[in-house]
Amino acid sequence: MMFAAMNLLAFALHTVCDSLEQLWTAARTAKRARMRFFEHIRTITAYLVFPDWTTLMQTLIDSKPSPHVEAQLTR
């Protein structure tokens, strides 16, 4: 029962983001498939800390982190 509720909640959140968040839509378009989009989010957030949502989405769109985030790679 809990899994079904969480699945419906995730579906609702993704639908809202698809409708209202322009950076989300641009990032999804840049990565083409929804599954690939979430794989990218899961991978880069495991290794990098993003200061905000905009920086995360812009990194997904450009396939290159901002200088602030890129500095984490040289540590």
N, CA, C and O atoms as CSV, one atom per row, in Angstrom:
chain,resi,resn,atom,element,x,y,z
A,1,MET,N,N,0.815,-1.191,0.000
A,1,MET,CA,C,0.000,0.000,0.000
A,1,MET,C,C,0.866,1.265,0.000
A,1,MET,O,O,0.580,2.225,-0.716
A,2,MET,N,N,1.926,1.252,0.813
A,2,MET,CA,C,2.816,2.410,0.900
A,2,MET,C,C,3.515,2.659,-0.437
A,2,MET,O,O,3.665,3.804,-0.864
A,3,PHE,N,N,3.945,1.569,-1.097
A,3,PHE,CA,C,4.608,1.706,-2.389
A,3,PHE,C,C,3.679,2.367,-3.405
A,3,PHE,O,O,4.108,3.240,-4.159
A,4,ALA,N,N,2.424,1.961,-3.430
A,4,ALA,CA,C,1.460,2.541,-4.361
A,4,ALA,C,C,1.265,4.029,-4.089
A,4,ALA,O,O,1.181,4.828,-5.022
A,5,ALA,N,N,1.194,4.403,-2.812
A,5,ALA,CA,C,1.027,5.815,-2.460
A,5,ALA,C,C,2.241,6.635,-2.871
A,5,ALA,O,O,2.095,7.735,-3.404
A,6,MET,N,N,3.437,6.111,-2.630
A,6,MET,CA,C,4.659,6.824,-3.016
A,6,MET,C,C,4.774,6.946,-4.538
A,6,MET,O,O,5.228,7.968,-5.053
A,7,ASN,N,N,4.365,5.909,-5.244
A,7,ASN,CA,C,4.399,5.926,-6.703
A,7,ASN,C,C,3.446,6.992,-7.253
A,7,ASN,O,O,3.800,7.722,-8.180
A,8,LEU,N,N,2.259,7.081,-6.693
A,8,LEU,CA,C,1.298,8.104,-7.117
A,8,LEU,C,C,1.789,9.506,-6.785
A,8,LEU,O,O,1.592,10.435,-7.568
A,9,LEU,N,N,2.419,9.661,-5.641
A,9,LEU,CA,C,2.980,10.951,-5.259
A,9,LEU,C,C,4.089,11.371,-6.227
A,9,LEU,O,O,4.150,12.530,-6.637
A,10,ALA,N,N,4.955,10.441,-6.587
A,10,ALA,CA,C,6.028,10.735,-7.545
A,10,ALA,C,C,5.443,11.116,-8.905
A,10,ALA,O,O,5.909,12.064,-9.537
A,11,PHE,N,N,4.438,10.390,-9.351
A,11,PHE,CA,C,3.801,10.707,-10.625
A,11,PHE,C,C,3.205,12.115,-10.599
A,11,PHE,O,O,3.345,12.873,-11.559
A,12,ALA,N,N,2.544,12.458,-9.499
A,12,ALA,CA,C,1.949,13.791,-9.380
A,12,ALA,C,C,3.022,14.876,-9.386
A,12,ALA,O,O,2.858,15.905,-10.042
A,13,LEU,N,N,4.107,14.658,-8.668
A,13,LEU,CA,C,5.200,15.637,-8.624
A,13,LEU,C,C,5.825,15.830,-10.002
A,13,LEU,O,O,6.098,16.960,-10.406
A,14,HIS,N,N,6.049,14.748,-10.716
A,14,HIS,CA,C,6.636,14.846,-12.055
A,14,HIS,C,C,5.690,15.565,-13.014
A,14,HIS,O,O,6.138,16.330,-13.868
A,15,THR,N,N,4.408,15.329,-12.880
A,15,THR,CA,C,3.429,16.002,-13.727
A,15,THR,C,C,3.428,17.502,-13.462
A,15,THR,O,O,3.377,18.300,-14.398
A,16,VAL,N,N,3.482,17.887,-12.194
A,16,VAL,CA,C,3.540,19.309,-11.839
A,16,VAL,C,C,4.812,19.941,-12.384
A,16,VAL,O,O,4.760,21.026,-12.963
A,17,CYS,N,N,5.954,19.279,-12.210
A,17,CYS,CA,C,7.221,19.812,-12.732
A,17,CYS,C,C,7.189,19.939,-14.256
A,17,CYS,O,O,7.660,20.932,-14.811
A,18,ASP,N,N,6.635,18.938,-14.923
A,18,ASP,CA,C,6.520,19.002,-16.386
A,18,ASP,C,C,5.679,20.188,-16.826
A,18,ASP,O,O,5.937,20.780,-17.874
A,19,SER,N,N,4.682,20.537,-16.036
A,19,SER,CA,C,3.764,21.612,-16.406
A,19,SER,C,C,4.262,23.002,-16.026
A,19,SER,O,O,4.017,23.966,-16.752
A,20,LEU,N,N,4.951,23.113,-14.905
A,20,LEU,CA,C,5.251,24.437,-14.360
A,20,LEU,C,C,6.725,24.841,-14.383
A,20,LEU,O,O,7.026,26.034,-14.420
A,21,GLU,N,N,7.625,23.906,-14.363
A,21,GLU,CA,C,9.045,24.226,-14.220
A,21,GLU,C,C,9.750,24.191,-15.577
A,21,GLU,O,O,9.937,23.119,-16.154
A,22,GLN,N,N,10.138,25.352,-16.082
A,22,GLN,CA,C,10.747,25.450,-17.407
A,22,GLN,C,C,12.125,24.809,-17.456
A,22,GLN,O,O,12.458,24.158,-18.446
A,23,LEU,N,N,12.944,24.976,-16.404
A,23,LEU,CA,C,14.269,24.346,-16.394
A,23,LEU,C,C,14.158,22.829,-16.379
A,23,LEU,O,O,14.948,22.143,-17.028
A,24,TRP,N,N,13.189,22.301,-15.647
A,24,TRP,CA,C,12.947,20.857,-15.602
A,24,TRP,C,C,12.649,20.345,-17.010
A,24,TRP,O,O,13.207,19.338,-17.445
A,25,THR,N,N,11.773,21.044,-17.709
A,25,THR,CA,C,11.394,20.639,-19.065
A,25,THR,C,C,12.587,20.712,-20.010
A,25,THR,O,O,12.782,19.815,-20.831
A,26,ALA,N,N,13.384,21.767,-19.903
A,26,ALA,CA,C,14.568,21.904,-20.759
A,26,ALA,C,C,15.593,20.802,-20.464
A,26,ALA,O,O,16.200,20.255,-21.386
A,27,ALA,N,N,15.783,20.481,-19.193
A,27,ALA,CA,C,16.724,19.421,-18.825
A,27,ALA,C,C,16.231,18.062,-19.315
A,27,ALA,O,O,17.021,17.257,-19.808
A,28,ARG,N,N,14.937,17.805,-19.182
A,28,ARG,CA,C,14.387,16.537,-19.681
A,28,ARG,C,C,14.542,16.432,-21.185
A,28,ARG,O,O,14.838,15.358,-21.710
A,29,THR,N,N,14.344,17.541,-21.878
A,29,THR,CA,C,14.514,17.549,-23.331
A,29,THR,C,C,15.969,17.295,-23.706
A,29,THR,O,O,16.249,16.571,-24.661
A,30,ALA,N,N,16.895,17.888,-22.956
A,30,ALA,CA,C,18.328,17.718,-23.239
A,30,ALA,C,C,18.766,16.267,-23.058
A,30,ALA,O,O,19.638,15.790,-23.784
A,31,LYS,N,N,18.175,15.567,-22.107
A,31,LYS,CA,C,18.564,14.171,-21.848
A,31,LYS,C,C,17.684,13.174,-22.591
A,31,LYS,O,O,17.917,11.968,-22.513
A,32,ARG,N,N,16.711,13.646,-23.287
A,32,ARG,CA,C,15.806,12.891,-24.147
A,32,ARG,C,C,14.860,11.963,-23.393
A,32,ARG,O,O,13.681,12.294,-23.261
A,33,ALA,N,N,15.307,10.842,-22.903
A,33,ALA,CA,C,14.412,9.878,-22.254
A,33,ALA,C,C,14.280,10.186,-20.765
A,33,ALA,O,O,15.253,10.578,-20.121
A,34,ARG,N,N,13.081,10.011,-20.221
A,34,ARG,CA,C,12.837,10.279,-18.796
A,34,ARG,C,C,13.746,9.421,-17.918
A,34,ARG,O,O,14.290,9.910,-16.928
A,35,MET,N,N,13.913,8.157,-18.271
A,35,MET,CA,C,14.753,7.272,-17.467
A,35,MET,C,C,16.195,7.767,-17.447
A,35,MET,O,O,16.847,7.747,-16.403
A,36,ARG,N,N,16.687,8.208,-18.588
A,36,ARG,CA,C,18.058,8.721,-18.674
A,36,ARG,C,C,18.209,10.001,-17.846
A,36,ARG,O,O,19.238,10.213,-17.205
A,37,PHE,N,N,17.194,10.838,-17.864
A,37,PHE,CA,C,17.194,12.075,-17.080
A,37,PHE,C,C,17.385,11.768,-15.601
A,37,PHE,O,O,18.214,12.396,-14.942
A,38,PHE,N,N,16.631,10.813,-15.073
A,38,PHE,CA,C,16.735,10.470,-13.659
A,38,PHE,C,C,18.045,9.750,-13.345
A,38,PHE,O,O,18.563,9.876,-12.236
A,39,GLU,N,N,18.581,9.006,-14.294
A,39,GLU,CA,C,19.898,8.389,-14.093
A,39,GLU,C,C,20.966,9.468,-13.950
A,39,GLU,O,O,21.856,9.352,-13.107
A,40,HIS,N,N,20.884,10.510,-14.761
A,40,HIS,CA,C,21.840,11.617,-14.661
A,40,HIS,C,C,21.718,12.329,-13.314
A,40,HIS,O,O,22.731,12.629,-12.682
A,41,ILE,N,N,20.507,12.599,-12.874
A,41,ILE,CA,C,20.320,13.254,-11.578
A,41,ILE,C,C,20.905,12.389,-10.461
A,41,ILE,O,O,21.620,12.894,-9.595
A,42,ARG,N,N,20.608,11.107,-10.478
A,42,ARG,CA,C,21.092,10.198,-9.443
A,42,ARG,C,C,22.624,10.148,-9.435
A,42,ARG,O,O,23.240,10.142,-8.368
A,43,THR,N,N,23.229,10.112,-10.604
A,43,THR,CA,C,24.684,10.000,-10.687
A,43,THR,C,C,25.389,11.272,-10.240
A,43,THR,O,O,26.292,11.214,-9.405
A,44,ILE,N,N,24.994,12.417,-10.780
A,44,ILE,CA,C,25.742,13.635,-10.445
A,44,ILE,C,C,25.499,14.106,-9.025
A,44,ILE,O,O,26.379,14.731,-8.433
A,45,THR,N,N,24.332,13.829,-8.458
A,45,THR,CA,C,24.108,14.253,-7.074
A,45,THR,C,C,24.798,13.327,-6.078
A,45,THR,O,O,24.922,13.669,-4.903
A,46,ALA,N,N,25.246,12.165,-6.530
A,46,ALA,CA,C,26.023,11.285,-5.658
A,46,ALA,C,C,27.438,11.818,-5.467
A,46,ALA,O,O,28.078,11.517,-4.460
A,47,TYR,N,N,27.939,12.611,-6.426
A,47,TYR,CA,C,29.325,13.066,-6.382
A,47,TYR,C,C,29.484,14.569,-6.186
A,47,TYR,O,O,30.534,15.026,-5.733
A,48,LEU,N,N,28.464,15.333,-6.517
A,48,LEU,CA,C,28.560,16.784,-6.428
A,48,LEU,C,C,27.420,17.353,-5.594
A,48,LEU,O,O,26.312,16.816,-5.588
A,49,VAL,N,N,27.704,18.446,-4.890
A,49,VAL,CA,C,26.684,19.145,-4.122
A,49,VAL,C,C,26.338,20.423,-4.879
A,49,VAL,O,O,27.217,21.236,-5.165
A,50,PHE,N,N,25.071,20.599,-5.199
A,50,PHE,CA,C,24.620,21.771,-5.941
A,50,PHE,C,C,24.003,22.770,-4.982
A,50,PHE,O,O,23.230,22.394,-4.101
A,51,PRO,N,N,24.344,24.055,-5.149
A,51,PRO,CA,C,23.832,25.064,-4.219
A,51,PRO,C,C,22.331,25.325,-4.354
A,51,PRO,O,O,21.682,25.764,-3.404
A,52,ASP,N,N,21.787,25.052,-5.538
A,52,ASP,CA,C,20.362,25.291,-5.725
A,52,ASP,C,C,19.836,24.501,-6.929
A,52,ASP,O,O,20.593,23.899,-7.690
A,53,TRP,N,N,18.536,24.530,-7.062
A,53,TRP,CA,C,17.826,23.812,-8.129
A,53,TRP,C,C,18.258,24.299,-9.514
A,53,TRP,O,O,18.464,23.496,-10.424
A,54,THR,N,N,18.394,25.608,-9.664
A,54,THR,CA,C,18.747,26.182,-10.963
A,54,THR,C,C,20.098,25.672,-11.438
A,54,THR,O,O,20.254,25.339,-12.612
A,55,THR,N,N,21.067,25.607,-10.549
A,55,THR,CA,C,22.402,25.129,-10.918
A,55,THR,C,C,22.356,23.660,-11.327
A,55,THR,O,O,23.010,23.267,-12.292
A,56,LEU,N,N,21.596,22.854,-10.608
A,56,LEU,CA,C,21.454,21.439,-10.961
A,56,LEU,C,C,20.826,21.278,-12.338
A,56,LEU,O,O,21.339,20.531,-13.171
A,57,MET,N,N,19.728,21.968,-12.582
A,57,MET,CA,C,19.051,21.849,-13.875
A,57,MET,C,C,19.919,22.389,-15.012
A,57,MET,O,O,19.942,21.805,-16.096
A,58,GLN,N,N,20.632,23.493,-14.783
A,58,GLN,CA,C,21.486,24.066,-15.824
A,58,GLN,C,C,22.642,23.117,-16.153
A,58,GLN,O,O,23.065,23.023,-17.305
A,59,THR,N,N,23.147,22.419,-15.143
A,59,THR,CA,C,24.199,21.423,-15.377
A,59,THR,C,C,23.677,20.286,-16.245
A,59,THR,O,O,24.386,19.807,-17.130
A,60,LEU,N,N,22.457,19.853,-16.003
A,60,LEU,CA,C,21.866,18.799,-16.829
A,60,LEU,C,C,21.636,19.270,-18.261
A,60,LEU,O,O,21.829,18.508,-19.209
A,61,ILE,N,N,21.228,20.514,-18.413
A,61,ILE,CA,C,20.969,21.057,-19.751
A,61,ILE,C,C,22.268,21.180,-20.547
A,61,ILE,O,O,22.335,20.770,-21.706
A,62,ASP,N,N,23.309,21.754,-19.908
A,62,ASP,CA,C,24.573,22.032,-20.599
A,62,ASP,C,C,25.529,20.849,-20.609
A,62,ASP,O,O,26.503,20.848,-21.362
A,63,SER,N,N,25.267,19.849,-19.790
A,63,SER,CA,C,26.167,18.707,-19.602
A,63,SER,C,C,27.546,19.157,-19.122
A,63,SER,O,O,28.559,18.516,-19.403
A,64,LYS,N,N,27.562,20.269,-18.394
A,64,LYS,CA,C,28.809,20.796,-17.834
A,64,LYS,C,C,28.458,21.567,-16.565
A,64,LYS,O,O,27.581,22.431,-16.592
A,65,PRO,N,N,29.137,21.262,-15.442
A,65,PRO,CA,C,28.815,21.964,-14.195
A,65,PRO,C,C,29.285,23.415,-14.215
A,65,PRO,O,O,30.200,23.779,-14.953
A,66,SER,N,N,28.644,24.225,-13.396
A,66,SER,CA,C,29.051,25.623,-13.265
A,66,SER,C,C,30.417,25.673,-12.587
A,66,SER,O,O,30.817,24.695,-11.954
A,67,PRO,N,N,31.147,26.788,-12.703
A,67,PRO,CA,C,32.479,26.885,-12.088
A,67,PRO,C,C,32.466,26.612,-10.583
A,67,PRO,O,O,33.400,26.007,-10.055
A,68,HIS,N,N,31.420,27.053,-9.894
A,68,HIS,CA,C,31.314,26.828,-8.448
A,68,HIS,C,C,31.254,25.330,-8.141
A,68,HIS,O,O,31.927,24.858,-7.225
A,69,VAL,N,N,30.475,24.606,-8.881
A,69,VAL,CA,C,30.337,23.152,-8.665
A,69,VAL,C,C,31.570,22.430,-9.179
A,69,VAL,O,O,32.006,21.448,-8.579
A,70,GLU,N,N,32.132,22.896,-10.273
A,70,GLU,CA,C,33.307,22.266,-10.859
A,70,GLU,C,C,34.516,22.334,-9.914
A,70,GLU,O,O,35.393,21.472,-9.965
A,71,ALA,N,N,34.559,23.355,-9.058
A,71,ALA,CA,C,35.647,23.477,-8.085
A,71,ALA,C,C,35.683,22.290,-7.133
A,71,ALA,O,O,36.740,21.960,-6.595
A,72,GLN,N,N,34.548,21.648,-6.921
A,72,GLN,CA,C,34.500,20.462,-6.053
A,72,GLN,C,C,35.287,19.298,-6.656
A,72,GLN,O,O,35.780,18.438,-5.926
A,73,LEU,N,N,35.403,19.270,-7.969
A,73,LEU,CA,C,36.089,18.184,-8.642
A,73,LEU,C,C,37.598,18.230,-8.451
A,73,LEU,O,O,38.270,17.203,-8.545
A,74,THR,N,N,38.136,19.424,-8.181
A,74,THR,CA,C,39.582,19.577,-8.060
A,74,THR,C,C,40.078,19.356,-6.634
A,74,THR,O,O,41.284,19.355,-6.390
A,75,ARG,N,N,39.166,19.171,-5.704
A,75,ARG,CA,C,39.570,18.958,-4.302
A,75,ARG,C,C,40.100,17.576,-4.077
A,75,ARG,O,O,40.481,17.235,-2.957
